[in-house]
Amino acid sequence: MTRKANRKDVDRTDWLQSLRDLVYKKPLVIFRFNDEEWWDLEQSYSGLNRFTIARPRSVLQNVRVPTGCLLFAEGGWHDPVSYFALLSTRSPGTTLEHRVRIERAHKIHPATTQELLSLIDDKAMATNLRKKLKEFGSVVPLSPALSVEIINVLAKEDHNRAAMHTTVSALDAPRRYTGTGSLQQDAVTSALRAFGLQSQDRASLLDIDPDRDSALSRINTWEDAVIEEHARRIPSFELTGSDITGRAIFEKGAERLEVITANKLPLEEVLGVDLIYYNATRQNIVMVQYKMLNADKNDEDTDWIYRPNSQLDKEIERMLKFSKSHPPGPFEYRINPQVYYLKFVKRDAELGKSAITMPIDHFEVLRNDPMCKGKRGALRISYDTLDGRYLRQMPFFDLIRSGYIGAYADTTAALKELIDLTLENGRAVVAAVQRSRMMQTVGILAYGSLIADPGREIKEVRIKTIEGITTPFPVEYARSSAGRGGAPTLVPYEGGGQVRAQVFVVDTSVEDAADRLYRREIGAVGSDRHYKHSTNPGKNTVVVDRLEGQFGLDVVLYTRIAATIDEPDAAKLAQLAIKSVAESDLGKDGITYLMNAMQAGIETPLTAAYADEVKRLTGASDLSEALTKLKKL
């Protein structure tokens, strides 16, 4: 573990340093898979979330577990991919083989071992890795120093940091009620169970701050789940700022559950944890505040006690006012219309067990019950003193799901109000929204710079990325972009060709998705600009068109803007790209645009000749060198 020089920075550094320490003691292993093996893994019941393989005993016998591992599939049937995963167990399988279990695989960059080699600046380390890749076959055990070097290289990219954090977080998952981290873990699990899922069920989206602790980093995800660097705005909760540490989306049948974690202070410094569950379908909202019970041992038995304080009285007063201001509607019925519940857990008890839940009005009754009086104003909270009068966990979750308990709330404004109160009081919050899934599925087609840079507004609503597709129309570098110093950019063009693309599946309406895509294209992200369709667009008009019934979605949006390069060829494109380096903002030039497109696998009829012409005119061996030379001019 790294030194704790500043407690506020602990959750921003410890996990990565712990990972370095882990792979130094238990070095990384690279696993390489052929096409057939990778296909079988992807089609298996648990996919890449958990699988077991057998490999030669001679190679694995010195491998120590648990540790991290890298998975590479570089066959010819599919695009190369790589994953960071947890090598959790190793055991004898047969006389000649060991069996290993690999879990929690998350996609990382780069996709190939050769690209990984190119990122290692230390020549000795790079040589070491190159030799090992040649020497070993499907299993490549690494040295301690090389393992740490690879972790450092991967950690330079936010996406990789999030993926690695999510993978290894399972190693330090709390098992008992010991602090706020364990309470947050239990609150996330409780939200899933109230939705009708189990803790092992997988999320379709995971969005975490790669440098902060969140119980959501330990959840399971589907292989194609979007794992993002931290999004600063969560539209469903109308929240912004650095308080948010994680977000996840789960789906079941016709409903969706969105969960966030948030705290102003580092998790180990907050005063407690609250679970706020909003069932938008039933329009009920429930807040569960965790309270830790401490053992009070005497000669005969052990009492479990809780000492209320003045802060609790203030919170009760606020929650009672909240419930009164959110009564059920004329056609709504609640067994209990209170929003505020307390969940008592025994310190050091096993997570998920020994919990007692009760509404606040029941707690107020217990305060005056002689049977519950303890020493020095403490309350005795135990199965004996309550004599069975408390809510069991599963029935409690059923009541939330059915809408039979909780205050009335017809919008997320009530949710935001409770979240703000929780954070202002120095507590951590786990907020959950249960709602119906949208009937119409919406996607955004990305085939140019949109792939690498979709912009904040599209990221906020993206829940999945569909890869391995091609544009249903031809595309070419046929427009000179004023925003890129005149650089050639990709646009629909009859003389082009279909190119590799992606579709961002978004959790919003067609109209809102069109607005977000439009604002991204005109450089107005975050503004209140709205898209208005033009029936007679000019050469600089951004048009948002739609495809219906493609890629398994109801509606797929894409942008169309006029081509402005007359009969484009390699010479014209190269000259425009070279000129743009001096006339564009950093990273907006045509050569960078071309490199990003090629890295994404986009190949138009002119791509190869265009790239070669840039290299020829600049006397460079590759595009990166060409860009470096031009920047020095």
N, C-alpha and C positions, 0 to 999 in steps of 0.2 A: 504494500500500500504506500501511496505517496504521503509525504509529510502533510500535516494539516495546519499550514501556515495561516490560512484565513478561512474560517469556517464557512463563510458565504461562498467560497469558491470550491468547497469540497465536492459538491455534486456535479461540478463542471469538469473535474479532472480525475477523480478517483477511479471511475470505471475503466478509463483508457489505460491508466497506469497499472491497474490491477490486471488488465488483459496483457499488457507487456510482461508483467511479472509471471503470469500464468504460462505464456508461451515460452518464456525463457526456461522455466522449470520443466514444462511439458511441451516440447516444441511442436510447431505446426506440421501438418501432413497435407500434401497435395494428392488428391484423387482425380484420376483422369478416366473418362468414360467414353466408350465408343457409341455410335449411333443407336445400335440396338439396345444396349444397356440403358441409355438415357431415355429412350422411348418407353421402355418398360417401367422405369422409375416414375416418369410423368403420369403414366396411366395407372399406377398402383393406387390402392385405397387411400393411403395417407399422403401420396405424392412425395414431395421433397420435405414435407414437414417432419416425417419420421420414416426411416427405412433401414434395413439391415442388409449388408453385403458380406461376402467372404473374399478374402484376399490372402496371398501367400504368407504362411506363418513366418518364414525367414525375414520378411520385410517388416512385419508388424510386431514381432516379438518384443522389441525394445520401445515401442510406442507407449507413452504414458497417457492415461485418460483420467478425468475429462480434459479436453483441450479444444482449441479451434482447428478447423481444417478448411481447405480451399477445394472446391469442386469445379472442374473444367470439362466442358463438353464441346469439343472443337471439330466434330465430324462434318461430313459433307452434306448431310440431309437437311441441316437446319443452320441458322445463324449461330456462330459461337456464343456461348454464354458461360458465366462464372458465378459462383455462389460462395458466400462465407457461411459456414455451418459449425455446429457443435458435434465433435466426436465424443460421444457420451460414454460408451462402454466398449470393452474389448474382451473377448472370451474365446477359449479353444473351440473350434468348430469340428474340424476333422484332423487327421494326423498331419496333413500338409497345409491346412488353412486355419486362420483365425477369423472369427466372426466379429464385425464391428457394427455398432448402431450409430447412425448419423441423424441429427435432429436439427430443427429450426433453421433450415437453409434460407438465406435471403440473397437476392441478386446484388452483385457488386460490379464495379468497373475497375480494371479493364476486363474484357471478355476472353482474352487469350493469354497463354503463358508468355508468348513473345512480347505482347504489349506490356505485360508486367515486368519483364526483363528491361524494357526500354525506360521504365520509370525509376529504376534503381540507379542512383547517381554514383554510389560507392562501387568502383570498378571491381574490387576484390569480392564484394558480395554478389555482384552481377555474375562474375565468373563462377563463383561457387554454385549459384542457382543453375546456371547454364550446364555445368558439369553434371549436377544431380538430375536434371531433366533428361539428359542424354543417357545417364547410367541406369536410371530406374525406369520401369514401365508404367503400369497403372497406379502405382503407389510410390510417392516420393517423400520420404521423411526428411525434414529439414533440421538444420542445426539451431541451437538456441539463439545465437547472434543473428542469423539470417531470418529467423522467425520474427524477432523484434523489429528488424529492418523492414520487413514486409508489412507488418502492422503499421509502422510509421508512414510508409508510402501510401497505404490504403486510406489512412486516417486524414490525409490531406484533403479528401473530397467529402463534403457534408453527407452525401447520399451513403457513402461507405461507412461513415461514422455511425449514422443511424442504423444501418444494417448490422454492423458488428455489435453495437450496443444492444440491439434487440436480441441478437443471437445469444450473447453471453450473459444477459441479465438473468436468465433462468438459473444460473449457477448460484446466485445469492438471493434467490426468492425466499422470503421469510416463511418459516414453518410454524411459528408461534406468535402469540400476541406479545410483542416486546417493545414496540414503539410506534411512531406515526407511520413509518413505512409499512408495517404489518397491517395497520388499520386501513391504510389506503388500498392495500392489496385485497383485503376482505371486502371493502366497499365496491371495488371493481367486480369482484366475483358475485357479490350480492346483486349488483345491477344486471349482470348477465342472467342470473337465476330468476330475477323478477321478470325478465323478458322471455324466460322459458328456455335458456341455454345453459350449458355447463362450462366450467372454466377452460376445458380443453377445446371448445368450439372455436372456429377460426374466423378472423376478421377479414372483410374484403378491402379495408383500407386501414393503414396505420400511419399516423403522422406524429412524430415525436421530435422534441428538441434533442439533438444528438448529444448535448453536453449537460443535460439535467436529468434527474432521477424521476421516473414515473412508473407506477405499477403497470401501465399499459405496455411498457417495453417488454414485459414478460408474457404477453398474450400470444396465442398462436395465430398465424395468418396463412392465407392461401398463397401459393407460389407467385401468382400474378398480382397480388395486392400491391398497391402503391405505397411504398415506404419513403416518405419525404423528409427533407430537412424541415425544421420547425416552421409551421405556418403561423403568422402573427395575427390572423383574424379568423374567427370561426363563425361563419354566417348564421348557422342555425341557433347560436346562442347570443349573437350580437355582442361578442366579446372581442376586445383587442388587447394588445400589449404583451409584455414578457411574462405575465402571470401564468399563461397557459404552458403546460409542460408536455401535453400529449393529447391525441385525439384518435378515436377508432370508430369504425362503422361495422356493425354486424347485421346480417340479414337472415330472416326466417319467414318462409312463406310470403305473405303479402305485406309484411311489416319490416321496419328497419329500426335499429337501435344505434344512436350516436352517443358516444361516451367521451367526455373530456376530463383531464386532471388539471388542476390549477392550484398554485400557491405562490404567495408573494415572497416568502422567506424560503431558504433551503428546507427540504422536507424534514430534516432532523431538528429544526428549530421552531416549527409551527406548534401551536398550542393544542391541536387536535385535528380531527378529520370529520367532515360531514358528507353524507351521501344525499344528493337531491335528485329525485326521480320524477320526471314529468311525462305522463302518459297523454300525449296529444290526442290520441284516438278517443280516450275516455274523459279527457279534460280534467284530470286530477293530478295533484302534485303533492309529494310527500318528502319530508326532510328527515333524515335519520342521523342523529348526532351520537358519535361513539364516546363511550365513557369507560375508562379502565378501572376494574375492580382490583383492589389490593388485598392480600391475605392478612388476616389478623389472627395469629395463632394464640391459643391458650392451652391449658392443660388437657382439656377434654376434646376440643374440636377446633376447626379452622373456620372463622367467619370471613366472608368476603364483603368488604365495606367500600362505600363511596362517600366522599365528603363534599357536599355541595358548597359553592361559594357565591359571592355576590354577582359574579359575572353570569352564572347560570340563571339567577333571578332576572337579570336584564334581558337575557336571551329568551327566557320564557315569556316575558312581557311583550317583547317584539313579535314573537311567533304567534301569540294569542291575538295581537292586533292584526297581524297578517291574515290569520284564519277568518277573523270577523270581516275583514275587507274583501275576502274572496269566498263568499258563501255559495253553496250549490245553487244552480239555476232552478227555475220553477218546475222543470221536468227532470231534475237530477236528484238522485238519492244517495246518501252516504251513511254507512253504519257509524262512522266517526268522521266528521268534517274537519278535524284538526290536521294541520300540516306537520306538526312537530312530534317526532318519536325519539326515544332514547334507546340505544343498544348497548347493554352492559356486557363486557367481555372480561374474563379472568386473565390477569397478567400471567404470562408464560404458558397459558393453555394452548392446545393445538388449534391452529387457525381453522375457523369454520365451525368450531365446537364450543360448548360451554357458554353460549350466548343467550342473553335474556333481552327481549324487545318489548317495549310498552309505550303507549301513547302518553303524552305529557300530563293529561288530566289524571291518569292512573298513578303516575309518579307523585303528583301533588297529594293524592290520597295516602300513599305510602309514607309520606313525610310526617303525617300525624298518627300513623299506626304504631302503637307501643311495641308491637312485635318486631318492627323494623328499626327501632331506635338502637344506635350503637354508642360507643364512647366518643366524647368531645364533639357532639353534633354530627357524627357520622351516621350513615344509613346502612343497615345490614341488608344486602341484596343477594339472596341465595334461593335455591329451589325450595328450601325448608321454610324460610320466612314468607315466601310468596305462595306457598302451598298450591303450586300449579297454576296460579293466576298470572300468566304472561303469554305473549304471542310466540308460538313456535315459528321457526324460520320459514318453512315451506308454505304454511297457511298465510303467513304475512305477505310473502311474495305473491301468492294467488290473489290476495285482496288488492294489492297494488295494481296487478295486471288487469283485474276485472273492473277497477274504478270504484270499488266499494268503500275505500277510505281515501282521505286526503282532501285538501282544500281545492276549490274550483279554480281552474285556470284555462282560459280559452286561447291564450297566446303565450309566446316565450318571454313576454315582458315580466311575468311573475317569476319565472325561472331566473332571469337576470337579476331581479331584485334580491332574491335569496342568495345567489352566488356572490353578489357585491357585499351583502351583510356578512357572509362567511369569511371572505377574504379580508374585509376591513377589521374583523375581530382576530386576525392573526391565525386563522385556521386554514387547513387545506381542504379543497373541495373535489369531490368526484360527482360530476353532473351527467345525467343521462336523459335522453329524449327518445321516447318510443313513438313512432308515427307510421302511418301507412306508406308503403312504397309508391312512388309516382307510377301511374298507369302507363305513361308514355316514356320510353327510354330514349335518352338523348346523348349524342356523341359529337365530338369536334375532330375533324380530319386534319392531321398534321403531316406535312410533307416537306417543309422547309425549315426556317429558323424556329418555327413554332415547336418543333420536337425538343430542341435543347433549351429553349427559353419560352415557355408558354405564358409567362407573366403571372403575377401574384393572384389576380382575380380568377383566372382559370384554375390555378393550383388549388384555390380554396374549395372548389366544388368538384374537382376531379376525384373519382372514386376507383377508377380502374383504367389500365391502358391495354388496348388490344394491339398486339404487335404482329409482325410477319404478314402484312397485307400490302397491296399495291393500290395506287390511285386508280379510280375507274375512268380517268381521263388522262390525256397526254400532258406532260409537263416539260418545260425547258427553261434555261437561263435566258429569258427573253424580255426582261424588264430592267431598265436602268433606274436604280432607286436613289432618289434625292436624299433620303435619310441616311444613306450609306455612301455618300460621296460619289454617286453615280455608278456604284458597283452593280454588276449583274445579279439579279435575284430570280428565284424560281416562281413561275406563274403558269397557269394552264395555257397551253400553246399547241395548236393543231400539228405543228411540225416536230413536236417533241416525242416523248415516250412515257409509258406508265412507269412509275418509280415506287420504290419502297416507301411505306408510310406507316403511320400509327393513328389510332383513334383513341381520344381521351373520352371515356364515359363520364358524364357529369351528372351530379345530383341537383338538377335545377330544371326549370322550364325551358322550352325552346326559345321563348322570347328573351329570357334572362341570359341564356347561353349566347344568343346572337349579340346581345349588348356587350357582354364580356369579350367576345371574340373581336367585335368591331373596335372597342376601345383599345384592345391590345394592338391591333393593326395600325391604328392612327396615332399611337403613342399617347393615349389619354387614360391609361389605367388609373383607377381611383377617382375619376371624375364622374359627373352625373350625365355624361353624354349617352344618348340612346340611338340605336340603329333604326334608320328609316330606309326602307327599300326603295331603290330608284329604278324606274322602268326605262330610263334613258341615261345611263351612266356615262360620265366623261372619262377621259383617259387616266385621271387620277382618283376616280371614285372607287372606294372599297365596297364591293358587293358581297353580301353574305348569302350564299346559295345553300340549297338543301338537297340531300339525297334521302330517299325513303326506302325502308325495308332492306338496307344493306348492312353487312357486318353484324347481323343479329340484333340490330337496333331499329327503333321506329323511325328516328330522324337523325341524320348526320349532317352537321353544318360544315361548310368550308368557305374560305374567302376566295374571291376572284377579282382581279384587277388587270387592266389592259396591258398587253405587251407593248413596249416602246422601242425595242431594238429591232430594226428592220432586217429581216433575214440574218439572224445571228449565226456567227461561225466562231471557230476557236480564236482567230486573230482578233476579232472585235471584242470578244469577251475578255481575253487576256489583257488587252490594252486598257479597257475600262477598269478591270480589277486592279491593275498596277497603279493607275492614276488615282484610284479611290483611297489608297493607303495614306497619301498625303492630305486628302481632302475630307476624311471622315473622322469621327470620334474613335477613341481607342476600342478595338474589338469589333467595330462596325464595318470594316473594310471588306472588299470582295474576296480577298484571298482567305481571310478567316472564315467568311461565309462558305466558301467552297470547301475548305478543310472540314468544317463542321458537317456539311451535307455529305461529304464522302465518308466521314467517320460514322454517320448514321446509316450508311449503306445506300444512299441515294445516287443512282447512276442514270443520267440522261444520255441520249445519243451523242451529245457534245462533251460530256464530262471528261473523258480520258484525253481527248485532243486539247481541250481547254486547259487542263492541268499541265499537260506537256508544254504547251505554248508559254504559259507563265514561267515554267522552269527554264525554257530556252531563252526567253527574253531577259531573264535575270541572271542567267548563268548559274543556276542553283541545282542541287541534286534532288531536292524535295521542296514542297510548298512552304514548310516551316522555315527552311533556310532562305527561300525567296522573300518571305515576309521580313525576316530579320535584316536582310540586306537593304530592302527598301526603306525600312524604318531608320536606317543609319544615314540615308541620303539627305 
